[in-house]
């Protein structure tokens, strides 16, 4: 009768009371979740935190959690990665594959200035839609997709994208709704910097990047001050993150496609540093020419794109994909379009952003080396008490950020339980052996009796 009690004790100790999913009282009223604010500073490369002095941001994560490297999804562009953060899906699964897309079945085209057709977004359910289906309200300032009727729902309150609207205006809009309406549980805010400056000057331009990162850091201070004035600071959960990093480019690292193949042989759907190509004529000949085009560019047939990129199983992915090496730029013709770029292989550290979190749900002073961007979605669902839609993420790593949960997932817990049972079994066996030996040692002494027909006399010394 002792073993079941011990097993229950071990499970409770491993999980922690809030983390374990035990028997729930259906008659209890479920409390409203703590509001969550998600903020993205576009193009904030992870190592900027080490290269530049950012006092407001450093204070923010010193009182909360810092993830040094957020491994984002391929391709490392703005739209795919912002949608991955709020769906927990790889790009091939949520359907927002790039900045420019073409659907051969409908002949529709997608671009950053033509992104409002729900057709492109409906392959996934972002977290604001799930929150609204659960009876909550949401608010957003220019986060990609929030102003589009995805599955017939925009964010409850939203701003259409307008680059002239200041960070302060966006912040006041989102936090104002969080304060005014108790039904608003989720907010999302997008800001273009330091991505815009990274493209223009290149991430290696320390003078310009120091200037813009100082402004971003001031925005973090503005965020904290605003939440403090509204009596929300420390009472809501805040996640600061980004979608991708930035790599330095140069005129000397240029790949011109028209130098390898006449333009009448292909159509470019998206370009640099990952180019999506529709071949004309014989696809094999086009692929051969492009695969031999440049030593710093890899050509893939769609069906041969590596599994690790999770970028093959979608009809919108074009027959040929070109991927440039870090810092190299693919153009059809002409010169370098920008000094900094992103979109490269997501295994490159230069493509990784950071993540920081603060609030009642998060540990203080916690630091994680890495996390996958698709893991942010199940983390946010846990914070808001929402059911997860099918996703590619996992809470196993992200739970290490939470004050009420253990880092251990089910495999680790089972391992501990099995290990404990083995130890208990071993101890039980040892106790049985020792008891047997003790029983044998405690028997009364019996003198050896000689046989009656033994004629030999005993030896007398």
N, C-alpha and C positions, 0 to 999 in steps of 0.2 A: 504493500500500500504506500510505501515511501517514495518510490520512483516517480509516479505521476506528479506528486507534489513538487519534487525537485525539478522535474522538467518544466513545469509551469513557472517556477521561480526563476529558472535560467532564462526562459523566453522573455519574461517581464523585465528582467535585469538587462538583457541585451538590447531590447527595443526602446525601453523607456515608455512610460505610460502613454504620452501623447502619440507616439509613433505607431504603436501596435494597433491593429484593427481587431478589436475584441467584440464582445456582445454589446450592442447599443440598445438603449431604451427608446423605442419608437415614440413614446409619449413625450419625450423631452423636446423642447423647442430649440432648434438649431440656431445658435447666435449668428448675427450678421458678421461676415468676415472683415478683418481689418483692411482698409483701402490699400491699393497697390498703385504706385506710380512708376512707370517705365520710361526712361529717358535715353535717347540715343544721340551721341555726338559722332556724326558721320566721319569715317576715315581716321579714327583715333587709334593709331598703332600702339600696340602694347608697350613697346620699349620707350615711348615718349615719357612714361612715368619715371623712368630711370635717367633719361637724358636732360629733363627740364625740371625746374623747381615749380611745383604746383601745390601751394600750401592748402588751399581750400579742398582740393580733391584728396590730398594726403590726409587731412584731418577727417574727411568724410569716411574713408575706408579704415583709418586707424581706430575709429569707434564702431566699425562694422566688419565687413568682409571684403577681401580683395582676392580676385582670381587673376593671376598674373597673365595667363594666356587663355583666350577663348578660341578654341579651334572651330572656325566657321565652316560653312558649306561651300562647295564648288558650284558655280563659279563665284569668286569672291567679289561680287558686285553688290550695289546698294539694294536693288529691289529683291533679288533672290534671298539675301541674308536677312533683311528686315522681315520678310514673310516667314522665313524659317524660325526666327525668334518667337513669333506669335502663333505658330502652328506646330512646332516641334518636328517638322518634316524636311527631308532633303529636297532640293530643287526639283528633282525628277518626280517627286511625289506630290508637291503642291502646285507645280505647273508654271510658276514664275521663274523662268529659266535664265533670263538675261535682261539687259536693258532694251534690247530689240529682239522681237520674235516674229515668226511667221507661221501661220497654221495652214497647211496645204489643203485640208479638207474644206475649210470655209474661205480660204484666201484672205483671212484677216491679218492685219499687221498691228504689232504692239510696239510702242516706244515710250520714252519718259515723258513725252508731251502728248501721247495718245494712249493713255493707260486706264481710261474710265469705263471700259466695257467689262461688265461682270463675267463675261465669257472666260477671260483669262484667269480670274481669281477664284472661280467657283469649285475648283478641284480640291479645295481645302476649306476648313472652318477655323478662322482665327479666334483667338481667345475672347475678343470683345463680343463676338456673336454668341459664343457659348455662355458668357456671363449674362447677356441679355436674355437668352433662352431660360436661364435660371432665375430670372426675375429681377436682376440688377440693372443699373444703368452704367454707361461708360462715357468717357470724354477723351478727346484726342486733338492734338494740334499737329497736323500735317504728317502724321505717321503714315507711310505708304499703305494704301488700301482702306483706311478708316473712313474715307469719304465716298467709297464706292459701295453700292448695294450688293454686297456679297451674300448670296442666299437670301436676297431681298432685305438685307439689313445693313445700314451704315452704323457707325458708332452713334450712340444717342446724341451726343454733342460733338461737333467736329469743325475743323477749319479746312477749307480747300487750300492746296499748296500755293503759297505766294512767298517768294524769296525775299520780298521787301518787308515782310512782317518781322519785327525784331524778336529776339529771344524773350525779352521781358513781356511783350504782348502775348506771345504763345504761352509762357509760363502763367501769367495772370489768368488767361482764359481757362486753362486746364485746372489749376489749383482752385480757382474761383468756384468751379462746378463741384469739385471735391468737397469744398467747405459748405456751399449753399444747399446741396442736395444729398441727404444721407443715403439715398438709393444708389448714388454713384460710387462704385467700388473699384473701378479700374480706370486708370488714365494713362495715356501714351503721348510723348512729346518728341519731336524730331528737330534736330538742328544741323545745318549743312557743314559746319566747321568741326574739325580742321581739314575735312576732305577738300573743300573748294580751294583752299590755299595750298594744300599738298599737290593738287593737280597743277596749279599755276606756277609754283616755285620749286616743287620737288621736296621730298622729305629731308634731303641732305642740306637744304638751305637753312642753317640753324638760326640765322637772324630773323627771317620771315616766320619760321615755324615757332620760334620763341615768342614772337609778337602775338600770333594768333592763338597759341596755346595759353598764353597769359589771359587772353580774352575768354577762352573757354573756362579756365579756372575761375575767373571772376563770375561767370555764369553759374558755376556750381555754388559759389558763395551767395549769389542772388537767390538761387533755389532754396538754400538753407534758410536765409533771412526771410524769404516769403513764407515758407512753411512755418517758421517760428512765429511770425506776426499773426498768422491764421490759427495758431495753436494746434498745428498739425505735426510739427517736427517732433519726432520720437513717438508719434502716435499712429503714423502710417508707415508702411514699408516702401522703400525707394530702391530701385535698381537703376544704376547708371551703367551704360555699356556702349558698344559701337557695333558696326556691321562688318568692318574689314579694316585692314591696314593700308599701307602705301609703299610703293617701291620707286626708287629713283630711276628715271629714264634719261636717254641722251640721243643726240642725232647720230652718234657713232654706232648705236645699237638699233638699227632699223631694218625691218624685213619688208621688202616691196613685192607683193604678190604678182603684179603685172610683169615683173622682170622674170618670173618663173613660168607664167602661163598667160596666154592672151585672154583679155577680159571677156571675150565672147564665149569662153568655155565654162564660165561659172557665174553664180550670183552670190553676193555677200549679204547675209541676213544680219549678222552682227560682226563687229570688228574690234580686235585688239583688247587685251592680250589673248583672248580666246575668240577665234573667228568661226562663225557658223556658215558653212558653204553648201550651196545647192549646185551640183555639177550639171553641166549641159553636155549632151552627147554621151559618150562612153564614160561612166563613172570610174571605171578602173584606170583609164588613161589620165583622168583629172586627178585622181588620188595619187597615182604614181608621180606625176609632175609635182604635186604639192608636197609629197613626202620627201622628195629630193630637193626641195626648194632652198632650204637653209638649215645649217647644222644646229641653230638655236631655236628651231621650231619643229614640234612634233605633230604629225598628221595622224588622225585616227579615223577609221571607218566607224560609223555609229555603233555597230555590234562589237567592236573591239575596244571601246573606251574602257579603261580599267575599272574593275568593280569598286575599288576604294574611293573613287570619285563620286559614286552614286549619281551618275549623270548619263544614263543610257535608256532607262525604261520610261520614255515619254514620247508621244507621237510628234511633239513640237521640236524635238532635237533633230537637227538636220543631218543628212547622210554623211557629211564629212566635218570633222571638228579639228581645228588647228589650235595648238596651245604653245605660246611663246615661253621661252625661259625667262626667269626673273630679270626684270629690267629691260627686256627687249620689247619692241613695239611692232605690231603688224599693221601695215597700211597697204592699200592697193597701189598707190603712187604718191609722190610728193614727199613732204618733210614731216618732222616730228610734231604731232598735235599738242602734246603737253609734257611737262618735265617730270610729273609724277603720275603713277597709274596703279590700278589694282584690278583684280580679276584672275590673277595667276593661281597656280596650284595651291590649294588650301593647306598643304603640309608645310609651306614656307612660313617661318616665323614672322617675316615682314608683312604677311597678310593677316596676322592674328590681331584682334583687338583685345581689350581688357574687359573686366566686369567688376563693379563694386556695388555693395548692397548695405543698406542701413535701415534699422527699424526694430520694432519689438520682436519680430520673428527671427531676427538674425543674431548670431553670436557677435561678441565684441572682440576685435583684434584677431579674428580668424583669417588665415591666408591659405589659399589653395593654389597649387602650381598650374593646374589646367582644368578646363571644363569644355564640353562640346556645346556649341550654340543651340543644338536641338534639345539639350537638357534643360534649357531655361524655361521652355513651355511647361513640362510637367512640374517644375518647381513653382511656377506661377499658379498653376491649377491647384497645387497643394495649399498655397498661401490663401487662395480665394475659395477653397472648398468646392471646386468645380470638378465634374467628371472629365477625365481626359478623353479626347477623341483619339483614334488610332494615330500614333506618331512614332518617330524614329529615335526619340530621346529616352532617358532613364533618370529616375530620381536617385538612384544609388549613390552617385557622386555628389549631386547637388544637396542632398540631405545633410552633408557635412557642414553646410553653411547655417543650418537652422539650430536655434537654441533649444528646441523641444524634441529634437530627434537624434538618433544615433547614425553614424556613418555607415553602419553595417546593413547590408541588404539581406534578403532571404537566404542566399547561398552561405553567407558568412554566419548568419544565425544558426542555420542547420548544422554547419560545420562545428560550431561551438557546442551545440546540443549533443551531436553525435560524439564529439570528443569527451564531453562530460560523462555521457553514458558509458563510454569505454573505460574512463577512469573509475567510475562507480563499480562497473562490473569487475575490473581488476582488483579493486579494494575488497569487494565482496568475496572473490575467490581467495585472496590472501588471508582474509579473516577466517574463512572456512578451513584453509590449510593449517593455520596457526592453532585453531581450535582443536583440530584433529591431533596435532602433535602434542598439544597441552594435555589432551585427554589420555593419550598413550603414556605420557611421562608421569601422570598422577596415579597409575595402577599400583596396588600394594606389592611389596617384595615377597617373592616366593622362592624357598630354598629348593635347589635342584636335588631330586631324589635319585639314588642309585638303584639300578635294577637288582632284584633279589638274587639272581643267579650269577652276579658278578663276583668271581673268586679273588680278584686282585685287591690287595689291601691299598688303602690310600697312602700316598707318600708322607713320610714323617720327616720333617726337616731337621 
